[in-house]
Amino acid sequence: MDLIKSRSASWPLSARLLRAFSRSPEAPDYAGGTVRNVGDQALSYVFKTVPGFQEMIRGKRVLDYGCGRGDQAFAMKRAGAASVVGYDPYPKFPQSVPGVEFTAELPRERFDVVLSCSAFEHFAQPERELATMRELTGGLLVITWAEPWYSHSGSHMNFFTRIPWVNLLFPESSVLLVRSLYRDDGATSYETCALGGAVNRMTVARFEQIVGASGMHVELMRHYATRGLPLVTKIPVLRELLTSASACVLRPS
Protein backbone atom coordinates (compact mmCIF):
# COMPACT_ATOMS: atom_id res chain seq x y z
CA MET A 1 0.00 0.00 0.00
CA ASP A 2 2.91 2.38 0.76
CA LEU A 3 4.24 1.71 -2.74
CA ILE A 4 0.87 2.64 -4.23
CA LYS A 5 0.75 5.86 -2.23
CA SER A 6 4.24 6.74 -3.38
CA ARG A 7 3.38 5.92 -6.98
CA SER A 8 0.25 8.07 -7.01
CA ALA A 9 1.67 11.03 -5.05
CA SER A 10 2.71 12.84 -8.23
CA TRP A 11 -0.55 12.14 -10.08
CA PRO A 12 -2.82 15.04 -11.07
CA LEU A 13 -5.63 15.88 -8.66
CA SER A 14 -8.27 14.25 -10.87
CA ALA A 15 -6.42 10.91 -10.79
CA ARG A 16 -5.95 11.10 -7.03
CA LEU A 17 -9.65 11.84 -6.55
CA LEU A 18 -10.65 8.86 -8.68
CA ARG A 19 -8.18 6.68 -6.80
CA ALA A 20 -9.82 7.71 -3.53
CA PHE A 21 -13.20 6.51 -4.79
CA SER A 22 -11.94 3.19 -6.14
CA ARG A 23 -11.55 -0.22 -4.53
CA SER A 24 -8.31 -1.46 -3.04
CA PRO A 25 -5.99 -3.05 -5.64
CA GLU A 26 -5.83 -6.09 -3.37
CA ALA A 27 -9.61 -6.58 -3.46
CA PRO A 28 -11.30 -8.62 -6.22
CA ASP A 29 -12.91 -6.93 -9.22
CA TYR A 30 -16.40 -5.61 -8.81
CA ALA A 31 -18.64 -8.13 -10.53
CA GLY A 32 -20.14 -7.14 -13.88
CA GLY A 33 -22.77 -8.68 -16.13
CA THR A 34 -20.22 -10.73 -18.05
CA VAL A 35 -19.12 -12.41 -14.83
CA ARG A 36 -22.70 -13.17 -13.78
CA ASN A 37 -23.94 -14.42 -17.17
CA VAL A 38 -22.33 -17.85 -17.10
CA GLY A 39 -23.51 -21.41 -16.80
CA ASP A 40 -27.30 -21.68 -16.67
CA GLN A 41 -27.51 -17.86 -16.83
CA ALA A 42 -25.32 -17.52 -19.92
CA LEU A 43 -28.22 -16.46 -22.16
CA SER A 44 -30.13 -14.36 -19.63
CA TYR A 45 -28.92 -11.07 -21.14
CA VAL A 46 -29.81 -12.20 -24.67
CA PHE A 47 -33.26 -13.38 -23.61
CA LYS A 48 -33.89 -10.01 -21.91
CA THR A 49 -32.85 -7.89 -24.88
CA VAL A 50 -33.94 -9.99 -27.88
CA PRO A 51 -37.60 -11.12 -27.64
CA GLY A 52 -38.18 -14.60 -29.03
CA PHE A 53 -34.48 -15.45 -29.28
CA GLN A 54 -34.96 -19.07 -28.20
CA GLU A 55 -37.40 -19.65 -31.05
CA MET A 56 -34.96 -18.03 -33.48
CA ILE A 57 -32.28 -20.63 -32.71
CA ARG A 58 -34.42 -23.72 -32.16
CA GLY A 59 -33.31 -26.43 -34.60
CA LYS A 60 -30.88 -24.02 -36.31
CA ARG A 61 -27.15 -24.00 -36.96
CA VAL A 62 -25.81 -21.06 -34.96
CA LEU A 63 -22.54 -19.11 -34.93
CA ASP A 64 -21.55 -17.35 -31.70
CA TYR A 65 -19.34 -14.57 -33.11
CA GLY A 66 -16.93 -13.56 -30.34
CA CYS A 67 -17.81 -16.47 -28.07
CA GLY A 68 -15.33 -15.68 -25.30
CA ARG A 69 -15.25 -18.54 -22.79
CA GLY A 70 -17.97 -20.46 -24.59
CA ASP A 71 -20.77 -20.37 -22.00
CA GLN A 72 -23.29 -18.97 -24.49
CA ALA A 73 -22.44 -21.59 -27.10
CA PHE A 74 -23.21 -24.40 -24.66
CA ALA A 75 -26.36 -22.60 -23.47
CA MET A 76 -27.68 -22.22 -27.03
CA LYS A 77 -27.23 -25.94 -27.64
CA ARG A 78 -29.14 -26.67 -24.44
CA ALA A 79 -31.81 -24.17 -25.55
CA GLY A 80 -32.54 -26.17 -28.69
CA ALA A 81 -30.05 -25.15 -31.39
CA ALA A 82 -29.21 -28.01 -33.75
CA SER A 83 -25.51 -27.17 -33.53
CA VAL A 84 -23.36 -24.24 -32.44
CA VAL A 85 -19.97 -22.98 -33.53
CA GLY A 86 -18.20 -20.59 -31.18
CA TYR A 87 -15.70 -18.32 -32.91
CA ASP A 88 -13.20 -16.08 -31.15
CA PRO A 89 -9.78 -15.01 -32.48
CA TYR A 90 -8.49 -14.84 -28.89
CA PRO A 91 -9.19 -18.38 -27.61
CA LYS A 92 -10.47 -18.66 -24.06
CA PHE A 93 -12.94 -21.44 -24.72
CA PRO A 94 -12.86 -25.14 -23.69
CA GLN A 95 -12.55 -28.17 -25.93
CA SER A 96 -15.27 -28.82 -28.50
CA VAL A 97 -17.95 -31.38 -27.64
CA PRO A 98 -20.62 -33.07 -29.79
CA GLY A 99 -22.92 -30.37 -31.12
CA VAL A 100 -20.70 -27.48 -29.97
CA GLU A 101 -17.52 -26.64 -31.84
CA PHE A 102 -15.01 -23.91 -31.04
CA THR A 103 -12.55 -22.28 -33.41
CA ALA A 104 -10.12 -19.38 -33.55
CA GLU A 105 -10.27 -19.43 -37.36
CA LEU A 106 -13.03 -17.48 -39.09
CA PRO A 107 -15.59 -20.00 -40.44
CA ARG A 108 -16.21 -20.10 -44.18
CA GLU A 109 -19.70 -21.58 -44.27
CA ARG A 110 -22.95 -19.71 -43.65
CA PHE A 111 -25.15 -20.17 -40.59
CA ASP A 112 -28.90 -19.95 -40.01
CA VAL A 113 -28.31 -17.52 -37.13
CA VAL A 114 -25.26 -15.47 -36.20
CA LEU A 115 -25.16 -14.02 -32.68
CA SER A 116 -22.90 -11.22 -31.50
CA CYS A 117 -23.39 -10.63 -27.76
CA SER A 118 -21.58 -8.05 -25.63
CA ALA A 119 -18.88 -7.57 -28.26
CA PHE A 120 -19.91 -4.76 -30.59
CA GLU A 121 -18.65 -2.04 -28.24
CA HIS A 122 -15.24 -3.75 -28.22
CA PHE A 123 -14.63 -4.24 -31.96
CA ALA A 124 -11.73 -2.10 -33.19
CA GLN A 125 -13.37 -1.93 -36.63
CA PRO A 126 -17.11 -2.49 -36.05
CA GLU A 127 -18.10 -1.75 -39.66
CA ARG A 128 -15.75 -4.45 -40.93
CA GLU A 129 -16.92 -6.93 -38.31
CA LEU A 130 -20.54 -6.29 -39.23
CA ALA A 131 -19.75 -6.87 -42.91
CA THR A 132 -18.04 -10.16 -41.98
CA MET A 133 -21.01 -11.28 -39.91
CA ARG A 134 -23.32 -10.42 -42.79
CA GLU A 135 -21.34 -12.70 -45.10
CA LEU A 136 -21.70 -15.53 -42.58
CA THR A 137 -25.44 -15.03 -42.12
CA GLY A 138 -27.81 -17.18 -44.13
CA GLY A 139 -30.82 -16.22 -42.03
CA LEU A 140 -30.70 -13.87 -39.06
CA LEU A 141 -27.98 -11.72 -37.53
CA VAL A 142 -28.61 -10.88 -33.88
CA ILE A 143 -26.55 -8.16 -32.18
CA THR A 144 -26.98 -7.24 -28.55
CA TRP A 145 -24.49 -5.12 -26.65
CA ALA A 146 -24.27 -3.03 -23.48
CA GLU A 147 -22.84 0.16 -22.07
CA PRO A 148 -22.79 2.70 -24.94
CA TRP A 149 -19.95 5.18 -24.65
CA TYR A 150 -21.92 7.96 -22.93
CA SER A 151 -23.82 5.63 -20.60
CA HIS A 152 -23.07 5.38 -16.89
CA SER A 153 -20.65 2.49 -17.51
CA GLY A 154 -19.50 3.39 -21.01
CA SER A 155 -15.85 3.44 -20.00
CA HIS A 156 -16.01 -0.20 -18.81
CA MET A 157 -14.03 0.84 -15.75
CA ASN A 158 -16.70 -0.26 -13.27
CA PHE A 159 -14.56 -3.25 -12.30
CA PHE A 160 -12.59 -0.95 -9.99
CA THR A 161 -14.83 2.07 -9.29
CA ARG A 162 -18.54 2.60 -8.68
CA ILE A 163 -18.46 6.19 -9.98
CA PRO A 164 -20.76 6.48 -13.04
CA TRP A 165 -19.81 8.36 -16.22
CA VAL A 166 -16.10 8.11 -15.36
CA ASN A 167 -15.12 8.91 -18.95
CA LEU A 168 -17.10 12.17 -18.81
CA LEU A 169 -16.08 13.25 -15.31
CA PHE A 170 -12.35 12.49 -15.46
CA PRO A 171 -9.65 12.99 -18.14
CA GLU A 172 -8.75 9.84 -20.03
CA SER A 173 -5.13 10.06 -18.85
CA SER A 174 -6.24 10.12 -15.20
CA VAL A 175 -8.59 7.17 -15.63
CA LEU A 176 -5.79 5.14 -17.19
CA LEU A 177 -3.38 6.08 -14.43
CA VAL A 178 -5.77 4.69 -11.83
CA ARG A 179 -6.54 1.67 -14.00
CA SER A 180 -2.81 0.86 -14.04
CA LEU A 181 -3.14 -0.16 -10.39
CA TYR A 182 -5.50 -2.95 -11.47
CA ARG A 183 -4.37 -3.94 -14.97
CA ASP A 184 -0.70 -4.14 -15.95
CA ASP A 185 -1.02 -3.96 -19.73
CA GLY A 186 0.46 -0.52 -20.42
CA ALA A 187 -2.76 0.84 -21.94
CA THR A 188 -2.48 4.46 -23.12
CA SER A 189 -6.09 4.90 -24.30
CA TYR A 190 -9.48 3.27 -23.90
CA GLU A 191 -8.92 1.58 -27.26
CA THR A 192 -5.67 -0.08 -26.16
CA CYS A 193 -6.86 -1.63 -22.90
CA ALA A 194 -6.12 -5.35 -23.01
CA LEU A 195 -7.76 -8.36 -21.33
CA GLY A 196 -11.04 -7.70 -23.13
CA GLY A 197 -11.28 -4.16 -21.78
CA ALA A 198 -10.73 -2.18 -24.99
CA VAL A 199 -13.71 -0.11 -26.13
CA ASN A 200 -14.39 1.68 -29.41
CA ARG A 201 -16.46 4.55 -27.92
CA MET A 202 -19.59 3.18 -29.58
CA THR A 203 -22.62 5.45 -29.17
CA VAL A 204 -26.28 4.70 -29.79
CA ALA A 205 -26.31 7.05 -32.78
CA ARG A 206 -23.18 5.50 -34.29
CA PHE A 207 -24.59 2.01 -33.84
CA GLU A 208 -27.74 3.00 -35.71
CA GLN A 209 -25.67 4.57 -38.48
CA ILE A 210 -23.49 1.47 -38.89
CA VAL A 211 -26.51 -0.82 -38.98
CA GLY A 212 -28.33 1.50 -41.38
CA ALA A 213 -25.37 1.47 -43.78
CA SER A 214 -25.00 -2.32 -43.66
CA GLY A 215 -27.53 -2.96 -46.41
CA MET A 216 -29.40 -5.43 -44.20
CA HIS A 217 -33.11 -5.36 -43.38
CA VAL A 218 -33.75 -4.31 -39.77
CA GLU A 219 -36.39 -6.59 -38.25
CA LEU A 220 -35.87 -5.29 -34.70
CA MET A 221 -34.06 -2.33 -33.15
CA ARG A 222 -34.44 -1.71 -29.43
CA HIS A 223 -32.65 0.45 -26.89
CA TYR A 224 -33.03 -0.28 -23.18
CA ALA A 225 -32.96 2.50 -20.61
CA THR A 226 -31.01 2.46 -17.37
CA ARG A 227 -33.26 1.10 -14.61
CA GLY A 228 -36.15 1.01 -17.07
CA LEU A 229 -36.62 4.78 -17.10
CA PRO A 230 -39.57 5.62 -19.39
CA LEU A 231 -39.20 7.48 -22.70
CA VAL A 232 -35.53 8.47 -22.29
CA THR A 233 -34.38 6.29 -25.19
CA LYS A 234 -36.51 8.47 -27.48
CA ILE A 235 -35.05 11.82 -26.37
CA PRO A 236 -31.85 13.13 -28.05
CA VAL A 237 -28.85 13.51 -25.71
CA LEU A 238 -30.69 11.81 -22.85
CA ARG A 239 -30.81 8.53 -24.74
CA GLU A 240 -27.03 8.54 -25.06
CA LEU A 241 -26.60 9.12 -21.33
CA LEU A 242 -29.33 6.79 -20.13
CA THR A 243 -29.34 3.88 -22.57
CA SER A 244 -27.71 0.85 -20.97
CA ALA A 245 -28.13 -1.69 -23.79
CA SER A 246 -29.09 -1.99 -27.44
CA ALA A 247 -30.18 -4.90 -29.61
CA CYS A 248 -31.14 -5.51 -33.20
CA VAL A 249 -32.16 -8.38 -35.43
CA LEU A 250 -31.07 -8.11 -39.06
CA ARG A 251 -31.72 -10.14 -42.18
CA PRO A 252 -29.78 -9.98 -45.45
CA SER A 253 -31.75 -7.98 -48.03
MIKE-181404 format. One record per residue (C-alpha): x, y, z; residue number from 1. Coordinates in Angstrom, 2 decimals. Example, Ala and Ser with C-alpha at 12.3 -4.5 7.8 and 13.67 -1.06 7.14 Angstrom:
residues 2
<X 12.30, Y -4.50, Z 7.80, vokol 1>;
<X 13.67, Y -1.06, Z 7.14, vokol 2>;
This chain:
residues 253
<X 0.00, Y 0.00, Z 0.00, vokol 1>;
<X 2.91, Y 2.38, Z 0.76, vokol 2>;
<X 4.24, Y 1.71, Z -2.74, vokol 3>;
<X 0.87, Y 2.64, Z -4.23, vokol 4>;
<X 0.75, Y 5.86, Z -2.23, vokol 5>;
<X 4.24, Y 6.74, Z -3.38, vokol 6>;
<X 3.38, Y 5.92, Z -6.98, vokol 7>;
<X 0.25, Y 8.07, Z -7.01, vokol 8>;
<X 1.67, Y 11.03, Z -5.05, vokol 9>;
<X 2.71, Y 12.84, Z -8.23, vokol 10>;
<X -0.55, Y 12.14, Z -10.08, vokol 11>;
<X -2.82, Y 15.04, Z -11.07, vokol 12>;
<X -5.63, Y 15.88, Z -8.66, vokol 13>;
<X -8.27, Y 14.25, Z -10.87, vokol 14>;
<X -6.42, Y 10.91, Z -10.79, vokol 15>;
<X -5.95, Y 11.10, Z -7.03, vokol 16>;
<X -9.65, Y 11.84, Z -6.55, vokol 17>;
<X -10.65, Y 8.86, Z -8.68, vokol 18>;
<X -8.18, Y 6.68, Z -6.80, vokol 19>;
<X -9.82, Y 7.71, Z -3.53, vokol 20>;
<X -13.20, Y 6.51, Z -4.79, vokol 21>;
<X -11.94, Y 3.19, Z -6.14, vokol 22>;
<X -11.55, Y -0.22, Z -4.53, vokol 23>;
<X -8.31, Y -1.46, Z -3.04, vokol 24>;
<X -5.99, Y -3.05, Z -5.64, vokol 25>;
<X -5.83, Y -6.09, Z -3.37, vokol 26>;
<X -9.61, Y -6.58, Z -3.46, vokol 27>;
<X -11.30, Y -8.62, Z -6.22, vokol 28>;
<X -12.91, Y -6.93, Z -9.22, vokol 29>;
<X -16.40, Y -5.61, Z -8.81, vokol 30>;
<X -18.64, Y -8.13, Z -10.53, vokol 31>;
<X -20.14, Y -7.14, Z -13.88, vokol 32>;
<X -22.77, Y -8.68, Z -16.13, vokol 33>;
<X -20.22, Y -10.73, Z -18.05, vokol 34>;
<X -19.12, Y -12.41, Z -14.83, vokol 35>;
<X -22.70, Y -13.17, Z -13.78, vokol 36>;
<X -23.94, Y -14.42, Z -17.17, vokol 37>;
<X -22.33, Y -17.85, Z -17.10, vokol 38>;
<X -23.51, Y -21.41, Z -16.80, vokol 39>;
<X -27.30, Y -21.68, Z -16.67, vokol 40>;
<X -27.51, Y -17.86, Z -16.83, vokol 41>;
<X -25.32, Y -17.52, Z -19.92, vokol 42>;
<X -28.22, Y -16.46, Z -22.16, vokol 43>;
<X -30.13, Y -14.36, Z -19.63, vokol 44>;
<X -28.92, Y -11.07, Z -21.14, vokol 45>;
<X -29.81, Y -12.20, Z -24.67, vokol 46>;
<X -33.26, Y -13.38, Z -23.61, vokol 47>;
<X -33.89, Y -10.01, Z -21.91, vokol 48>;
<X -32.85, Y -7.89, Z -24.88, vokol 49>;
<X -33.94, Y -9.99, Z -27.88, vokol 50>;
<X -37.60, Y -11.12, Z -27.64, vokol 51>;
<X -38.18, Y -14.60, Z -29.03, vokol 52>;
<X -34.48, Y -15.45, Z -29.28, vokol 53>;
<X -34.96, Y -19.07, Z -28.20, vokol 54>;
<X -37.40, Y -19.65, Z -31.05, vokol 55>;
<X -34.96, Y -18.03, Z -33.48, vokol 56>;
<X -32.28, Y -20.63, Z -32.71, vokol 57>;
<X -34.42, Y -23.72, Z -32.16, vokol 58>;
<X -33.31, Y -26.43, Z -34.60, vokol 59>;
<X -30.88, Y -24.02, Z -36.31, vokol 60>;
<X -27.15, Y -24.00, Z -36.96, vokol 61>;
<X -25.81, Y -21.06, Z -34.96, vokol 62>;
<X -22.54, Y -19.11, Z -34.93, vokol 63>;
<X -21.55, Y -17.35, Z -31.70, vokol 64>;
<X -19.34, Y -14.57, Z -33.11, vokol 65>;
<X -16.93, Y -13.56, Z -30.34, vokol 66>;
<X -17.81, Y -16.47, Z -28.07, vokol 67>;
<X -15.33, Y -15.68, Z -25.30, vokol 68>;
<X -15.25, Y -18.54, Z -22.79, vokol 69>;
<X -17.97, Y -20.46, Z -24.59, vokol 70>;
<X -20.77, Y -20.37, Z -22.00, vokol 71>;
<X -23.29, Y -18.97, Z -24.49, vokol 72>;
<X -22.44, Y -21.59, Z -27.10, vokol 73>;
<X -23.21, Y -24.40, Z -24.66, vokol 74>;
<X -26.36, Y -22.60, Z -23.47, vokol 75>;
<X -27.68, Y -22.22, Z -27.03, vokol 76>;
<X -27.23, Y -25.94, Z -27.64, vokol 77>;
<X -29.14, Y -26.67, Z -24.44, vokol 78>;
<X -31.81, Y -24.17, Z -25.55, vokol 79>;
<X -32.54, Y -26.17, Z -28.69, vokol 80>;
<X -30.05, Y -25.15, Z -31.39, vokol 81>;
<X -29.21, Y -28.01, Z -33.75, vokol 82>;
<X -25.51, Y -27.17, Z -33.53, vokol 83>;
<X -23.36, Y -24.24, Z -32.44, vokol 84>;
<X -19.97, Y -22.98, Z -33.53, vokol 85>;
<X -18.20, Y -20.59, Z -31.18, vokol 86>;
<X -15.70, Y -18.32, Z -32.91, vokol 87>;
<X -13.20, Y -16.08, Z -31.15, vokol 88>;
<X -9.78, Y -15.01, Z -32.48, vokol 89>;
<X -8.49, Y -14.84, Z -28.89, vokol 90>;
<X -9.19, Y -18.38, Z -27.61, vokol 91>;
<X -10.47, Y -18.66, Z -24.06, vokol 92>;
<X -12.94, Y -21.44, Z -24.72, vokol 93>;
<X -12.86, Y -25.14, Z -23.69, vokol 94>;
<X -12.55, Y -28.17, Z -25.93, vokol 95>;
<X -15.27, Y -28.82, Z -28.50, vokol 96>;
<X -17.95, Y -31.38, Z -27.64, vokol 97>;
<X -20.62, Y -33.07, Z -29.79, vokol 98>;
<X -22.92, Y -30.37, Z -31.12, vokol 99>;
<X -20.70, Y -27.48, Z -29.97, vokol 100>;
<X -17.52, Y -26.64, Z -31.84, vokol 101>;
<X -15.01, Y -23.91, Z -31.04, vokol 102>;
<X -12.55, Y -22.28, Z -33.41, vokol 103>;
<X -10.12, Y -19.38, Z -33.55, vokol 104>;
<X -10.27, Y -19.43, Z -37.36, vokol 105>;
<X -13.03, Y -17.48, Z -39.09, vokol 106>;
<X -15.59, Y -20.00, Z -40.44, vokol 107>;
<X -16.21, Y -20.10, Z -44.18, vokol 108>;
<X -19.70, Y -21.58, Z -44.27, vokol 109>;
<X -22.95, Y -19.71, Z -43.65, vokol 110>;
<X -25.15, Y -20.17, Z -40.59, vokol 111>;
<X -28.90, Y -19.95, Z -40.01, vokol 112>;
<X -28.31, Y -17.52, Z -37.13, vokol 113>;
<X -25.26, Y -15.47, Z -36.20, vokol 114>;
<X -25.16, Y -14.02, Z -32.68, vokol 115>;
<X -22.90, Y -11.22, Z -31.50, vokol 116>;
<X -23.39, Y -10.63, Z -27.76, vokol 117>;
<X -21.58, Y -8.05, Z -25.63, vokol 118>;
<X -18.88, Y -7.57, Z -28.26, vokol 119>;
<X -19.91, Y -4.76, Z -30.59, vokol 120>;
<X -18.65, Y -2.04, Z -28.24, vokol 121>;
<X -15.24, Y -3.75, Z -28.22, vokol 122>;
<X -14.63, Y -4.24, Z -31.96, vokol 123>;
<X -11.73, Y -2.10, Z -33.19, vokol 124>;
<X -13.37, Y -1.93, Z -36.63, vokol 125>;
<X -17.11, Y -2.49, Z -36.05, vokol 126>;
<X -18.10, Y -1.75, Z -39.66, vokol 127>;
<X -15.75, Y -4.45, Z -40.93, vokol 128>;
<X -16.92, Y -6.93, Z -38.31, vokol 129>;
<X -20.54, Y -6.29, Z -39.23, vokol 130>;
<X -19.75, Y -6.87, Z -42.91, vokol 131>;
<X -18.04, Y -10.16, Z -41.98, vokol 132>;
<X -21.01, Y -11.28, Z -39.91, vokol 133>;
<X -23.32, Y -10.42, Z -42.79, vokol 134>;
<X -21.34, Y -12.70, Z -45.10, vokol 135>;
<X -21.70, Y -15.53, Z -42.58, vokol 136>;
<X -25.44, Y -15.03, Z -42.12, vokol 137>;
<X -27.81, Y -17.18, Z -44.13, vokol 138>;
<X -30.82, Y -16.22, Z -42.03, vokol 139>;
<X -30.70, Y -13.87, Z -39.06, vokol 140>;
<X -27.98, Y -11.72, Z -37.53, vokol 141>;
<X -28.61, Y -10.88, Z -33.88, vokol 142>;
<X -26.55, Y -8.16, Z -32.18, vokol 143>;
<X -26.98, Y -7.24, Z -28.55, vokol 144>;
<X -24.49, Y -5.12, Z -26.65, vokol 145>;
<X -24.27, Y -3.03, Z -23.48, vokol 146>;
<X -22.84, Y 0.16, Z -22.07, vokol 147>;
<X -22.79, Y 2.70, Z -24.94, vokol 148>;
<X -19.95, Y 5.18, Z -24.65, vokol 149>;
<X -21.92, Y 7.96, Z -22.93, vokol 150>;
<X -23.82, Y 5.63, Z -20.60, vokol 151>;
<X -23.07, Y 5.38, Z -16.89, vokol 152>;
<X -20.65, Y 2.49, Z -17.51, vokol 153>;
<X -19.50, Y 3.39, Z -21.01, vokol 154>;
<X -15.85, Y 3.44, Z -20.00, vokol 155>;
<X -16.01, Y -0.20, Z -18.81, vokol 156>;
<X -14.03, Y 0.84, Z -15.75, vokol 157>;
<X -16.70, Y -0.26, Z -13.27, vokol 158>;
<X -14.56, Y -3.25, Z -12.30, vokol 159>;
<X -12.59, Y -0.95, Z -9.99, vokol 160>;
<X -14.83, Y 2.07, Z -9.29, vokol 161>;
<X -18.54, Y 2.60, Z -8.68, vokol 162>;
<X -18.46, Y 6.19, Z -9.98, vokol 163>;
<X -20.76, Y 6.48, Z -13.04, vokol 164>;
<X -19.81, Y 8.36, Z -16.22, vokol 165>;
<X -16.10, Y 8.11, Z -15.36, vokol 166>;
<X -15.12, Y 8.91, Z -18.95, vokol 167>;
<X -17.10, Y 12.17, Z -18.81, vokol 168>;
<X -16.08, Y 13.25, Z -15.31, vokol 169>;
<X -12.35, Y 12.49, Z -15.46, vokol 170>;
<X -9.65, Y 12.99, Z -18.14, vokol 171>;
<X -8.75, Y 9.84, Z -20.03, vokol 172>;
<X -5.13, Y 10.06, Z -18.85, vokol 173>;
<X -6.24, Y 10.12, Z -15.20, vokol 174>;
<X -8.59, Y 7.17, Z -15.63, vokol 175>;
<X -5.79, Y 5.14, Z -17.19, vokol 176>;
<X -3.38, Y 6.08, Z -14.43, vokol 177>;
<X -5.77, Y 4.69, Z -11.83, vokol 178>;
<X -6.54, Y 1.67, Z -14.00, vokol 179>;
<X -2.81, Y 0.86, Z -14.04, vokol 180>;
<X -3.14, Y -0.16, Z -10.39, vokol 181>;
<X -5.50, Y -2.95, Z -11.47, vokol 182>;
<X -4.37, Y -3.94, Z -14.97, vokol 183>;
<X -0.70, Y -4.14, Z -15.95, vokol 184>;
<X -1.02, Y -3.96, Z -19.73, vokol 185>;
<X 0.46, Y -0.52, Z -20.42, vokol 186>;
<X -2.76, Y 0.84, Z -21.94, vokol 187>;
<X -2.48, Y 4.46, Z -23.12, vokol 188>;
<X -6.09, Y 4.90, Z -24.30, vokol 189>;
<X -9.48, Y 3.27, Z -23.90, vokol 190>;
<X -8.92, Y 1.58, Z -27.26, vokol 191>;
<X -5.67, Y -0.08, Z -26.16, vokol 192>;
<X -6.86, Y -1.63, Z -22.90, vokol 193>;
<X -6.12, Y -5.35, Z -23.01, vokol 194>;
<X -7.76, Y -8.36, Z -21.33, vokol 195>;
<X -11.04, Y -7.70, Z -23.13, vokol 196>;
<X -11.28, Y -4.16, Z -21.78, vokol 197>;
<X -10.73, Y -2.18, Z -24.99, vokol 198>;
<X -13.71, Y -0.11, Z -26.13, vokol 199>;
<X -14.39, Y 1.68, Z -29.41, vokol 200>;
<X -16.46, Y 4.55, Z -27.92, vokol 201>;
<X -19.59, Y 3.18, Z -29.58, vokol 202>;
<X -22.62, Y 5.45, Z -29.17, vokol 203>;
<X -26.28, Y 4.70, Z -29.79, vokol 204>;
<X -26.31, Y 7.05, Z -32.78, vokol 205>;
<X -23.18, Y 5.50, Z -34.29, vokol 206>;
<X -24.59, Y 2.01, Z -33.84, vokol 207>;
<X -27.74, Y 3.00, Z -35.71, vokol 208>;
<X -25.67, Y 4.57, Z -38.48, vokol 209>;
<X -23.49, Y 1.47, Z -38.89, vokol 210>;
<X -26.51, Y -0.82, Z -38.98, vokol 211>;
<X -28.33, Y 1.50, Z -41.38, vokol 212>;
<X -25.37, Y 1.47, Z -43.78, vokol 213>;
<X -25.00, Y -2.32, Z -43.66, vokol 214>;
<X -27.53, Y -2.96, Z -46.41, vokol 215>;
<X -29.40, Y -5.43, Z -44.20, vokol 216>;
<X -33.11, Y -5.36, Z -43.38, vokol 217>;
<X -33.75, Y -4.31, Z -39.77, vokol 218>;
<X -36.39, Y -6.59, Z -38.25, vokol 219>;
<X -35.87, Y -5.29, Z -34.70, vokol 220>;
<X -34.06, Y -2.33, Z -33.15, vokol 221>;
<X -34.44, Y -1.71, Z -29.43, vokol 222>;
<X -32.65, Y 0.45, Z -26.89, vokol 223>;
<X -33.03, Y -0.28, Z -23.18, vokol 224>;
<X -32.96, Y 2.50, Z -20.61, vokol 225>;
<X -31.01, Y 2.46, Z -17.37, vokol 226>;
<X -33.26, Y 1.10, Z -14.61, vokol 227>;
<X -36.15, Y 1.01, Z -17.07, vokol 228>;
<X -36.62, Y 4.78, Z -17.10, vokol 229>;
<X -39.57, Y 5.62, Z -19.39, vokol 230>;
<X -39.20, Y 7.48, Z -22.70, vokol 231>;
<X -35.53, Y 8.47, Z -22.29, vokol 232>;
<X -34.38, Y 6.29, Z -25.19, vokol 233>;
<X -36.51, Y 8.47, Z -27.48, vokol 234>;
<X -35.05, Y 11.82, Z -26.37, vokol 235>;
<X -31.85, Y 13.13, Z -28.05, vokol 236>;
<X -28.85, Y 13.51, Z -25.71, vokol 237>;
<X -30.69, Y 11.81, Z -22.85, vokol 238>;
<X -30.81, Y 8.53, Z -24.74, vokol 239>;
<X -27.03, Y 8.54, Z -25.06, vokol 240>;
<X -26.60, Y 9.12, Z -21.33, vokol 241>;
<X -29.33, Y 6.79, Z -20.13, vokol 242>;
<X -29.34, Y 3.88, Z -22.57, vokol 243>;
<X -27.71, Y 0.85, Z -20.97, vokol 244>;
<X -28.13, Y -1.69, Z -23.79, vokol 245>;
<X -29.09, Y -1.99, Z -27.44, vokol 246>;
<X -30.18, Y -4.90, Z -29.61, vokol 247>;
<X -31.14, Y -5.51, Z -33.20, vokol 248>;
<X -32.16, Y -8.38, Z -35.43, vokol 249>;
<X -31.07, Y -8.11, Z -39.06, vokol 250>;
<X -31.72, Y -10.14, Z -42.18, vokol 251>;
<X -29.78, Y -9.98, Z -45.45, vokol 252>;
<X -31.75, Y -7.98, Z -48.03, vokol 253>;
